[in-house]
């Protein structure tokens, strides 16, 4: 029997179970063929408001569940994901346009994200703190409450579950807004998995929708944290809106990552790394290699090797199992990619390979003789395009790699590993790989970018503890603390700590604690 059988979710959204969608439905299309695969329900802002209320009611009981039970539900979810991997991967291939191995990789990482999240409930949730008072003082992590997750189309499983799983594991409720273009593999899958794993009702809501649904999620007062993955332009608006409502927004945004090939690197191996970094999943990855910086002595050989690889990569329907690249997600994105390529060749770039398309199938493209001002070099393309630029010195390489508004990933290829590591320290990014390409991620590692790539490390391993909890200070005494008696409206004389109070109306204690209290009181009055 199908785990993702369509009669379960057609025209519905998941909120306290599967319910009829108030916003109608939308087609789920296969970008490779244009064929309609099904129809998914579309949420409305009103549904978001009701989901937030239901989540806020359900969350405290979930936070009180023993950590072992929360972990067990997460582990069951991971097991279900593994058991149904083949069916899930088929949806990933058809709905997002990934080739089979990329879909398998995504499912593998998604499963590992859940297993990693299952370890979070048993991590230490606080620390003891010294206090100048005779009391126990400590900081503890508590669930934030309701977490909103907005996930994109390109890696719909990973980029949803890496926030959903740790947020649930740490005692929160979650409202997930998947991209409508991948609402099955990025939304229905999660709803089915966690329902089957035994997650109590009301803790996970899956609400595909447009910008109005995203705005409702960000502005709802019951949603305390927003985890957004997407473009820098949209991320800016998400951050601004969240800030106006005084809530945290974790933003994982775009990139234009550099692959630096030093003059001692093996050119053939470097070209293989460069092809993977630029062409994997049609370049629709935030960590995609967007800039190839090559030492002058190796430049011509590298361009030739990379162009040769690009010209031999088969492009077509990923469901056929015989291609290396599938389709761009839609016409709008394809046209953006082609416009950047065309503008760059018009500005003088040499088309070494590709630059053409049929339907949504864009040929892997290599642009040589590029300058930093050309659009395909300066912008995030989000397509299978590899701009190549030469440098003549290490200083120039460092300068070129650092001259970008983004700061997500960096890769350096060299036989001298320590030299590569030294160079990396001159280039600000959130991720560095020596003798790897730029695209990589593991569930237990910190992940995040700088500058226009986001708000720093927000995902992975222990970073999730900060991302999805609040920290509060707690003190405990064995008895009620003795306090001074203030017989006038306030103490008239400001004094330093641990000296006798000069105001006779303030009753001082020998240990000087009354002094501290009086001083704090005076500071409050001064601020008033």
SVG drawing of the C-alpha trace seen along z (x, -y; Angstrom):
<svg xmlns="http://www.w3.org/2000/svg" viewBox="-13 -62 65 64">
<polyline fill="none" stroke="black" stroke-width="0.4" points="0.0,0.0 1.2,-3.5 2.5,-5.5 1.8,-8.7 -1.5,-7.7 -3.1,-10.7 -6.6,-10.2 -5.1,-11.1 -3.9,-14.6 -5.6,-15.7 -7.0,-19.2 -6.2,-19.1 -3.8,-20.6 -2.5,-19.1 -3.6,-20.9 -4.9,-18.7 -5.2,-16.0 -6.0,-16.3 -8.7,-19.0 -10.3,-20.5 -8.4,-23.5 -10.1,-26.9 -7.7,-28.2 -8.7,-25.7 -6.0,-23.5 -3.0,-23.8 -1.4,-21.4 1.7,-19.5 3.6,-19.5 6.5,-17.4 8.9,-20.0 10.5,-17.5 7.3,-16.8 4.8,-19.4 2.5,-16.6 0.2,-17.1 1.0,-14.7 -1.8,-15.6 -3.4,-18.5 -2.4,-19.8 -4.4,-21.9 -3.5,-25.6 -3.7,-27.3 -5.0,-30.8 -4.0,-33.3 -7.0,-32.3 -5.8,-28.7 -2.4,-29.9 -4.1,-31.8 -6.1,-28.7 -3.1,-26.5 -1.0,-28.8 -3.7,-28.7 -3.9,-24.9 -0.1,-24.6 0.2,-27.0 -2.4,-24.9 -0.7,-21.6 2.9,-22.6 3.1,-22.8 2.0,-19.2 4.6,-18.1 7.3,-20.0 6.4,-18.2 6.8,-14.8 9.9,-12.9 12.8,-13.4 13.1,-9.7 9.6,-9.7 10.3,-12.7 13.5,-11.0 11.6,-7.7 9.1,-9.5 11.9,-11.1 13.6,-7.8 10.4,-6.1 10.0,-9.0 13.5,-8.3 12.8,-4.6 9.6,-5.3 11.5,-7.6 14.0,-4.9 11.3,-2.2 9.5,-4.4 12.6,-5.9 12.0,-4.5 8.5,-6.0 9.7,-9.3 12.6,-9.5 10.3,-8.9 8.3,-12.0 11.6,-14.0 12.7,-13.0 9.4,-13.9 8.4,-16.9 11.7,-18.7 13.6,-17.5 16.4,-15.7 18.3,-12.8 18.0,-9.5 21.4,-9.7 20.7,-13.2 17.2,-12.2 18.8,-9.3 21.4,-11.6 18.6,-14.0 16.6,-11.3 19.7,-9.9 20.6,-13.4 17.0,-14.0 16.9,-10.7 20.2,-11.6 18.8,-15.0 16.1,-13.3 18.4,-10.8 20.7,-13.7 17.6,-15.7 16.6,-12.7 19.8,-13.2 18.9,-16.7 16.3,-16.0 19.0,-14.3 21.6,-17.0 22.3,-19.2 19.7,-21.9 21.4,-24.4 24.4,-25.4 25.1,-26.4 26.1,-30.0 28.0,-31.6 26.1,-34.1 27.1,-36.7 24.0,-35.8 23.6,-32.6 21.5,-30.7 21.5,-28.3 21.8,-30.1 21.5,-28.6 20.5,-29.2 18.1,-26.8 16.9,-26.3 13.2,-26.1 11.2,-25.6 10.4,-28.7 6.8,-27.7 5.6,-27.7 8.2,-27.7 7.4,-28.7 9.4,-27.1 9.4,-28.4 11.2,-26.0 12.2,-26.2 11.8,-23.9 15.4,-23.0 16.1,-20.5 12.5,-20.2 13.2,-17.3 16.4,-18.5 15.6,-22.2 12.3,-21.5 13.3,-18.6 16.5,-20.3 14.3,-22.9 11.2,-20.8 13.0,-17.8 15.1,-19.8 12.3,-22.2 10.0,-19.3 12.7,-17.4 13.3,-20.4 9.6,-20.6 8.2,-23.1 5.2,-22.9 5.9,-23.7 4.0,-25.2 5.7,-24.4 5.1,-26.3 6.6,-24.2 7.1,-25.7 3.9,-24.9 6.0,-23.6 7.3,-20.8 4.5,-20.5 4.4,-16.7 8.1,-15.7 8.6,-18.8 5.3,-18.8 3.0,-15.8 6.0,-13.5 6.6,-15.2 2.9,-15.2 2.6,-11.5 5.8,-10.5 5.2,-12.2 1.6,-11.2 2.5,-7.6 5.4,-7.9 2.9,-8.9 3.5,-12.7 0.5,-14.0 -2.1,-16.1 -1.6,-19.8 2.2,-19.8 2.9,-19.8 0.9,-21.8 1.8,-21.6 0.4,-24.6 1.5,-25.2 0.7,-28.6 1.8,-31.9 3.3,-35.1 0.2,-35.9 0.5,-32.6 4.2,-33.3 3.4,-36.8 0.6,-35.5 3.1,-33.0 5.7,-35.6 3.3,-38.1 1.2,-35.8 1.9,-36.7 1.8,-33.0 4.7,-32.1 7.9,-33.1 10.7,-31.9 10.9,-31.9 13.3,-29.6 13.5,-30.7 15.5,-29.3 15.4,-31.0 16.6,-33.9 18.4,-36.9 15.8,-39.3 12.9,-37.5 15.0,-36.8 15.5,-40.6 11.7,-41.1 11.2,-38.1 13.9,-39.5 12.4,-43.0 8.9,-41.8 10.0,-39.5 12.0,-42.3 8.9,-44.6 7.1,-41.9 10.1,-41.4 10.7,-37.8 13.8,-35.9 14.4,-35.0 17.0,-32.4 17.8,-33.3 19.7,-30.9 19.9,-32.7 21.7,-32.8 25.3,-32.4 27.9,-32.9 30.6,-30.6 34.1,-30.6 36.2,-27.5 39.9,-28.6 42.2,-26.4 45.8,-27.0 48.7,-26.4 49.8,-23.1 46.3,-21.5 45.7,-18.5 43.7,-20.1 41.7,-17.0 40.6,-16.4 39.9,-20.1 37.7,-20.1 35.7,-17.2 35.2,-19.0 34.2,-22.2 31.7,-20.4 30.1,-18.8 30.0,-22.1 28.4,-24.0 26.1,-21.5 24.7,-19.3 20.9,-19.6 21.2,-22.0 23.1,-24.5 19.9,-25.1 21.7,-24.9 22.7,-27.8 26.2,-26.4 26.7,-25.9 30.1,-26.9 29.2,-30.3 32.8,-31.5 35.8,-29.4 39.0,-31.3 42.0,-29.6 45.7,-30.3 46.9,-31.8 49.3,-29.0 46.4,-26.4 43.6,-28.6 43.5,-27.4 43.8,-23.8 41.1,-24.1 38.6,-25.9 39.2,-23.2 38.7,-20.3 35.6,-21.8 34.1,-22.6 34.7,-19.1 32.9,-17.7 30.0,-20.0 29.6,-19.2 29.4,-15.4 26.9,-15.6 23.5,-14.2 20.5,-16.4 16.9,-15.2 14.0,-13.6 15.5,-12.4 12.9,-9.7 14.6,-8.0 17.7,-7.3 20.1,-8.0 20.9,-11.7 23.2,-13.8 21.1,-17.0 17.3,-17.3 15.1,-20.4 15.2,-23.9 12.2,-24.1 10.1,-26.4 10.2,-28.9 10.7,-31.9 13.9,-30.5 15.1,-29.3 14.7,-32.7 16.6,-34.3 19.5,-31.9 19.6,-32.5 19.3,-36.3 22.4,-36.3 24.3,-34.1 23.3,-36.3 24.2,-39.5 27.6,-38.1 28.4,-37.0 27.2,-40.4 29.7,-41.9 32.6,-39.9 32.5,-36.5 33.4,-33.5 30.9,-30.7 33.1,-27.6 30.2,-25.2 26.4,-25.3 24.4,-28.4 21.4,-26.8 18.2,-25.1 15.2,-23.1 12.1,-23.5 13.3,-23.6 16.4,-21.6 19.4,-24.0 22.7,-22.8 25.6,-22.9 27.4,-26.1 31.0,-27.3 31.8,-31.0 35.5,-31.9 37.3,-35.3 35.0,-36.5 35.4,-39.8 34.1,-40.5 31.6,-43.0 29.8,-40.4 26.3,-39.5 26.8,-35.7 29.9,-36.2 28.6,-38.9 25.1,-37.5 23.8,-34.2 22.7,-32.4 20.9,-29.4 21.4,-27.5 24.1,-25.2 26.5,-28.0 30.3,-28.0 32.0,-31.4 35.8,-31.1 38.2,-33.9 42.0,-33.8 44.3,-35.2 48.0,-35.9 48.9,-35.9 47.6,-34.6 46.8,-38.1 44.7,-38.6 42.9,-35.2 42.1,-36.2 40.8,-39.6 38.7,-38.2 37.2,-35.4 36.4,-37.9 34.9,-40.5 31.3,-39.4 28.2,-40.3 27.7,-36.7 29.6,-34.5 28.3,-31.0 30.8,-28.4 34.4,-28.4 36.6,-25.6 40.3,-25.6 42.1,-23.0 45.8,-22.6 48.5,-20.0 49.7,-22.2 46.9,-21.8 48.3,-24.2 48.8,-26.8 45.1,-26.4 44.0,-26.7 46.1,-29.9 44.4,-31.3 41.0,-30.5 41.5,-32.6 41.7,-35.7 38.2,-35.0 35.2,-35.4 32.6,-32.6 30.6,-30.3 31.9,-27.1 35.4,-26.2 36.5,-23.0 40.1,-22.3 40.3,-19.9 36.5,-19.6 34.1,-21.5 31.6,-23.9 28.5,-21.8 28.4,-19.7 26.4,-19.4 26.1,-16.9 23.4,-17.0 25.9,-17.2 27.9,-20.2 27.2,-23.9 25.8,-25.4 25.2,-29.0 26.5,-32.0 27.7,-35.5 26.6,-38.8 23.9,-38.4 24.1,-34.6 22.2,-34.8 22.4,-35.4 25.3,-33.0 25.3,-29.5 21.7,-28.5 21.5,-24.8 23.2,-21.5 24.4,-19.8 24.5,-22.0 23.6,-25.1 20.0,-23.8 20.0,-24.2 20.4,-28.0 18.1,-28.1 15.0,-26.6 15.0,-27.4 15.0,-30.4 17.4,-30.8 16.2,-32.0 17.9,-32.6 16.6,-30.8 17.6,-31.3 16.6,-29.1 16.9,-29.7 16.0,-27.4 14.0,-30.1 12.5,-33.5 15.3,-36.0 15.6,-38.6 15.1,-42.1 15.5,-45.6 12.4,-47.5 12.1,-50.8 10.1,-53.2 10.2,-56.1 9.4,-56.2 13.0,-55.6 16.5,-55.8 17.8,-59.4 21.5,-58.7 23.3,-56.7 26.0,-54.5 28.5,-52.0 28.1,-48.3 28.9,-46.9 29.1,-50.3 26.6,-51.3 23.5,-53.2 23.7,-56.8 19.9,-57.3 18.5,-56.5 15.2,-55.6 16.8,-52.6 17.4,-49.6 20.9,-48.2 21.9,-44.7 25.4,-43.8 26.2,-41.7 25.6,-44.7 23.0,-43.1 20.6,-45.9 23.1,-48.3 22.9,-46.4 19.1,-46.4 18.9,-50.1 21.4,-50.9 19.3,-48.9 16.2,-50.7 17.9,-54.1 19.0,-53.1 15.4,-52.2 14.2,-55.5 16.9,-57.3 15.8,-55.5 12.2,-56.5"/>
</svg>
